[in-house]
Amino acid sequence: MQLAWAAPGLIVGPIVGRMKDQKWLTAMMGVLTAIALVGLQIAPAWAVLWVPCLGFGTGAGMLLGLIFVGLRTNNASQTAALSGMVQCLGNLLAASGPPLAGKLHDTAGGWELPTAIATLLAIVMIVLGAVAGRSSTVSEPTN
């Protein structure tokens, strides 16, 4: 999964800035993530297929999130503000995910509930990624 997580930097990274918008690409990475999670749930014997798909989808999602900070701002001040917010919230969510998933696993007695919640979050990623992938920039705050 780690190797697949790094692959989008070589494949997706170089083409993102040349695209008119990134809606379909971001949505497809959410779809790939959701498919991999459902696959792990219903056909775990095929994990050799699902795990790289999960790594690629989540790795591309992370990469796109970081790239969007620069693509969606107009100046250094906006970039710094957006980057600070995104990294603060993103790291908080990323740090809390594994302990929460582990607690859910222990409480529920298996991976079904944590995987179902992760699949729902992948669906949220599809929707929010399509919004974030629009060709637009943040506007200056009004005083």
Phi and psi restraints in degrees (value plus and minus 20) as a CYANA .aco file:
   2 GLN   PHI     -82.2   -42.2
   2 GLN   PSI     -62.6   -22.6
   3 LEU   PHI     -84.0   -44.0
   3 LEU   PSI     -63.8   -23.8
   4 ALA   PHI     -86.1   -46.1
   4 ALA   PSI     -50.7   -10.7
   5 TRP   PHI     -86.1   -46.1
   5 TRP   PSI     -52.0   -12.0
   6 ALA   PHI    -102.4   -62.4
   6 ALA   PSI     -43.9    -3.9
   7 ALA   PHI     -77.4   -37.4
   7 ALA   PSI     -57.9   -17.9
   8 PRO   PHI     -79.0   -39.0
   8 PRO   PSI     -46.8    -6.8
   9 GLY   PHI     -82.1   -42.1
   9 GLY   PSI     -51.8   -11.8
  10 LEU   PHI    -105.2   -65.2
  10 LEU   PSI     -50.1   -10.1
  11 ILE   PHI    -121.1   -81.1
  11 ILE   PSI     -72.3   -32.3
  12 VAL   PHI    -101.5   -61.5
  12 VAL   PSI     -64.8   -24.8
  13 GLY   PHI     -69.1   -29.1
  13 GLY   PSI     -70.4   -30.4
  14 PRO   PHI     -85.9   -45.9
  14 PRO   PSI     -42.1    -2.1
  15 ILE   PHI    -119.4   -79.4
  15 ILE   PSI     -35.5     4.5
  16 VAL   PHI     -80.1   -40.1
  16 VAL   PSI     -67.5   -27.5
  17 GLY   PHI     -85.3   -45.3
  17 GLY   PSI     -42.2    -2.2
  18 ARG   PHI    -107.3   -67.3
  18 ARG   PSI     -25.9    14.1
  19 MET   PHI    -105.4   -65.4
  19 MET   PSI     126.9   166.9
  20 LYS   PHI     -79.8   -39.8
  20 LYS   PSI     -69.4   -29.4
  21 ASP   PHI    -166.0  -126.0
  21 ASP   PSI     149.7   189.7
  22 GLN   PHI    -137.2   -97.2
  22 GLN   PSI       0.1    40.1
  23 LYS   PHI     -77.0   -37.0
  23 LYS   PSI     -73.2   -33.2
  24 TRP   PHI     -86.9   -46.9
  24 TRP   PSI     -57.7   -17.7
  25 LEU   PHI     -85.1   -45.1
  25 LEU   PSI     -65.6   -25.6
  26 THR   PHI     -85.4   -45.4
  26 THR   PSI     -64.0   -24.0
  27 ALA   PHI     -82.7   -42.7
  27 ALA   PSI     -60.8   -20.8
  28 MET   PHI     -84.4   -44.4
  28 MET   PSI     -53.9   -13.9
  29 MET   PHI     -89.1   -49.1
  29 MET   PSI     -54.9   -14.9
  30 GLY   PHI     -86.4   -46.4
  30 GLY   PSI     -61.2   -21.2
  31 VAL   PHI     -83.0   -43.0
  31 VAL   PSI     -64.2   -24.2
  32 LEU   PHI     -80.8   -40.8
  32 LEU   PSI     -61.8   -21.8
  33 THR   PHI     -83.0   -43.0
  33 THR   PSI     -66.3   -26.3
  34 ALA   PHI     -83.8   -43.8
  34 ALA   PSI     -62.8   -22.8
  35 ILE   PHI     -80.9   -40.9
  35 ILE   PSI     -62.9   -22.9
  36 ALA   PHI     -83.4   -43.4
  36 ALA   PSI     -61.4   -21.4
  37 LEU   PHI     -86.6   -46.6
  37 LEU   PSI     -62.7   -22.7
  38 VAL   PHI     -85.3   -45.3
  38 VAL   PSI     -60.9   -20.9
  39 GLY   PHI     -80.0   -40.0
  39 GLY   PSI     -62.2   -22.2
  40 LEU   PHI     -83.2   -43.2
  40 LEU   PSI     -51.6   -11.6
  41 GLN   PHI     -96.0   -56.0
  41 GLN   PSI     -64.9   -24.9
  42 ILE   PHI    -116.7   -76.7
  42 ILE   PSI     -41.1    -1.1
  43 ALA   PHI    -159.5  -119.5
  43 ALA   PSI      45.8    85.8
  44 PRO   PHI     -82.7   -42.7
  44 PRO   PSI     -40.4    -0.4
  45 ALA   PHI     -85.2   -45.2
  45 ALA   PSI     -40.3    -0.3
  46 TRP   PHI    -115.3   -75.3
  46 TRP   PSI       3.1    43.1
  47 ALA   PHI     -75.6   -35.6
  47 ALA   PSI     -49.0    -9.0
  48 VAL   PHI     -81.5   -41.5
  48 VAL   PSI     -44.4    -4.4
  49 LEU   PHI    -110.4   -70.4
  49 LEU   PSI     -65.2   -25.2
  50 TRP   PHI     -88.7   -48.7
  50 TRP   PSI     -59.4   -19.4
  51 VAL   PHI     -85.1   -45.1
  51 VAL   PSI     -65.8   -25.8
  52 PRO   PHI     -82.6   -42.6
  52 PRO   PSI     -56.1   -16.1
  53 CYS   PHI     -83.7   -43.7
  53 CYS   PSI     -61.6   -21.6
  54 LEU   PHI     -83.4   -43.4
  54 LEU   PSI     -64.4   -24.4
  55 GLY   PHI     -82.6   -42.6
  55 GLY   PSI     -64.0   -24.0
  56 PHE   PHI     -86.3   -46.3
  56 PHE   PSI     -65.4   -25.4
  57 GLY   PHI     -83.3   -43.3
  57 GLY   PSI     -65.7   -25.7
  58 THR   PHI     -93.0   -53.0
  58 THR   PSI     -56.3   -16.3
  59 GLY   PHI     -84.2   -44.2
  59 GLY   PSI     -62.2   -22.2
  60 ALA   PHI     -86.4   -46.4
  60 ALA   PSI     -58.3   -18.3
  61 GLY   PHI     -80.3   -40.3
  61 GLY   PSI     -64.2   -24.2
  62 MET   PHI     -83.7   -43.7
  62 MET   PSI     -66.6   -26.6
  63 LEU   PHI     -80.4   -40.4
  63 LEU   PSI     -66.4   -26.4
  64 LEU   PHI     -82.2   -42.2
  64 LEU   PSI     -60.1   -20.1
  65 GLY   PHI     -78.7   -38.7
  65 GLY   PSI     -61.8   -21.8
  66 LEU   PHI     -90.6   -50.6
  66 LEU   PSI     -60.4   -20.4
  67 ILE   PHI     -85.8   -45.8
  67 ILE   PSI     -57.7   -17.7
  68 PHE   PHI     -81.2   -41.2
  68 PHE   PSI     -48.4    -8.4
  69 VAL   PHI     -77.1   -37.1
  69 VAL   PSI     -64.0   -24.0
  70 GLY   PHI     -98.2   -58.2
  70 GLY   PSI     -55.7   -15.7
  71 LEU   PHI     -94.5   -54.5
  71 LEU   PSI     -45.1    -5.1
  72 ARG   PHI    -121.0   -81.0
  72 ARG   PSI     -10.0    30.0
  73 THR   PHI    -141.0  -101.0
  73 THR   PSI     140.0   180.0
  74 ASN   PHI    -125.9   -85.9
  74 ASN   PSI     -37.1     2.9
  75 ASN   PHI    -173.7  -133.7
  75 ASN   PSI     152.6   192.6
  76 ALA   PHI     -83.2   -43.2
  76 ALA   PSI     -55.8   -15.8
  77 SER   PHI     -84.3   -44.3
  77 SER   PSI     -65.8   -25.8
  78 GLN   PHI     -82.7   -42.7
  78 GLN   PSI     -62.9   -22.9
  79 THR   PHI     -81.4   -41.4
  79 THR   PSI     -64.0   -24.0
  80 ALA   PHI     -83.6   -43.6
  80 ALA   PSI     -63.7   -23.7
  81 ALA   PHI     -85.4   -45.4
  81 ALA   PSI     -66.8   -26.8
  82 LEU   PHI     -85.6   -45.6
  82 LEU   PSI     -61.6   -21.6
  83 SER   PHI     -82.0   -42.0
  83 SER   PSI     -63.3   -23.3
  84 GLY   PHI     -80.8   -40.8
  84 GLY   PSI     -64.0   -24.0
  85 MET   PHI     -86.5   -46.5
  85 MET   PSI     -68.1   -28.1
  86 VAL   PHI     -81.9   -41.9
  86 VAL   PSI     -65.5   -25.5
  87 GLN   PHI     -90.3   -50.3
  87 GLN   PSI     -56.4   -16.4
  88 CYS   PHI     -83.7   -43.7
  88 CYS   PSI     -73.4   -33.4
  89 LEU   PHI     -87.2   -47.2
  89 LEU   PSI     -62.5   -22.5
  90 GLY   PHI     -82.6   -42.6
  90 GLY   PSI     -64.3   -24.3
  91 ASN   PHI     -89.0   -49.0
  91 ASN   PSI     -54.0   -14.0
  92 LEU   PHI     -82.5   -42.5
  92 LEU   PSI     -66.9   -26.9
  93 LEU   PHI     -85.4   -45.4
  93 LEU   PSI     -62.6   -22.6
  94 ALA   PHI     -84.8   -44.8
  94 ALA   PSI     -57.4   -17.4
  95 ALA   PHI     -93.8   -53.8
  95 ALA   PSI     -51.2   -11.2
  96 SER   PHI    -105.1   -65.1
  96 SER   PSI     -39.1     0.9
  97 GLY   PHI     -79.3   -39.3
  97 GLY   PSI     -75.5   -35.5
  98 PRO   PHI     -80.3   -40.3
  98 PRO   PSI     -65.1   -25.1
  99 PRO   PHI     -84.0   -44.0
  99 PRO   PSI     -57.8   -17.8
 100 LEU   PHI     -86.3   -46.3
 100 LEU   PSI     -61.9   -21.9
 101 ALA   PHI     -83.8   -43.8
 101 ALA   PSI     -60.2   -20.2
 102 GLY   PHI     -83.7   -43.7
 102 GLY   PSI     -61.5   -21.5
 103 LYS   PHI     -84.9   -44.9
 103 LYS   PSI     -63.1   -23.1
 104 LEU   PHI     -81.0   -41.0
 104 LEU   PSI     -62.1   -22.1
 105 HIS   PHI     -78.5   -38.5
 105 HIS   PSI     -68.1   -28.1
 106 ASP   PHI     -85.5   -45.5
 106 ASP   PSI     -60.6   -20.6
 107 THR   PHI     -89.7   -49.7
 107 THR   PSI     -65.1   -25.1
 108 ALA   PHI    -102.9   -62.9
 108 ALA   PSI     -37.9     2.1
 109 GLY   PHI      61.6   101.6
 109 GLY   PSI       1.7    41.7
 110 GLY   PHI     156.8   196.8
 110 GLY   PSI    -198.9  -158.9
 111 TRP   PHI    -113.8   -73.8
 111 TRP   PSI     -20.5    19.5
 112 GLU   PHI     -80.1   -40.1
 112 GLU   PSI     -69.6   -29.6
 113 LEU   PHI     -87.1   -47.1
 113 LEU   PSI     -69.2   -29.2
 114 PRO   PHI     -79.8   -39.8
 114 PRO   PSI     -57.3   -17.3
 115 THR   PHI     -89.4   -49.4
 115 THR   PSI     -58.0   -18.0
 116 ALA   PHI     -84.1   -44.1
 116 ALA   PSI     -61.9   -21.9
 117 ILE   PHI     -86.0   -46.0
 117 ILE   PSI     -61.2   -21.2
 118 ALA   PHI     -82.4   -42.4
 118 ALA   PSI     -56.2   -16.2
 119 THR   PHI     -86.5   -46.5
 119 THR   PSI     -62.1   -22.1
 120 LEU   PHI     -81.2   -41.2
 120 LEU   PSI     -60.0   -20.0
 121 LEU   PHI     -86.1   -46.1
 121 LEU   PSI     -52.3   -12.3
 122 ALA   PHI     -86.4   -46.4
 122 ALA   PSI     -56.0   -16.0
 123 ILE   PHI     -86.9   -46.9
 123 ILE   PSI     -60.1   -20.1
 124 VAL   PHI     -81.2   -41.2
 124 VAL   PSI     -58.9   -18.9
 125 MET   PHI     -80.2   -40.2
 125 MET   PSI     -58.4   -18.4
 126 ILE   PHI     -81.1   -41.1
 126 ILE   PSI     -69.2   -29.2
 127 VAL   PHI     -87.2   -47.2
 127 VAL   PSI     -73.3   -33.3
 128 LEU   PHI     -87.2   -47.2
 128 LEU   PSI     -53.4   -13.4
 129 GLY   PHI     -85.2   -45.2
 129 GLY   PSI     -57.9   -17.9
 130 ALA   PHI     -85.4   -45.4
 130 ALA   PSI     -56.4   -16.4
 131 VAL   PHI     -88.9   -48.9
 131 VAL   PSI     -66.9   -26.9
 132 ALA   PHI     -87.2   -47.2
 132 ALA   PSI     -45.1    -5.1
 133 GLY   PHI    -100.4   -60.4
 133 GLY   PSI     -23.1    16.9
 134 ARG   PHI     -82.7   -42.7
 134 ARG   PSI     133.6   173.6
 135 SER   PHI    -103.7   -63.7
 135 SER   PSI      63.4   103.4
 136 SER   PHI    -173.4  -133.4
 136 SER   PSI     145.9   185.9
 137 THR   PHI    -146.1  -106.1
 137 THR   PSI     140.7   180.7
 138 VAL   PHI     -91.1   -51.1
 138 VAL   PSI     131.5   171.5
 139 SER   PHI    -120.2   -80.2
 139 SER   PSI     138.9   178.9
 140 GLU   PHI     -87.8   -47.8
 140 GLU   PSI     120.4   160.4
 141 PRO   PHI     -87.7   -47.7
 141 PRO   PSI     125.6   165.6
 142 THR   PHI    -116.8   -76.8
 142 THR   PSI     122.9   162.9
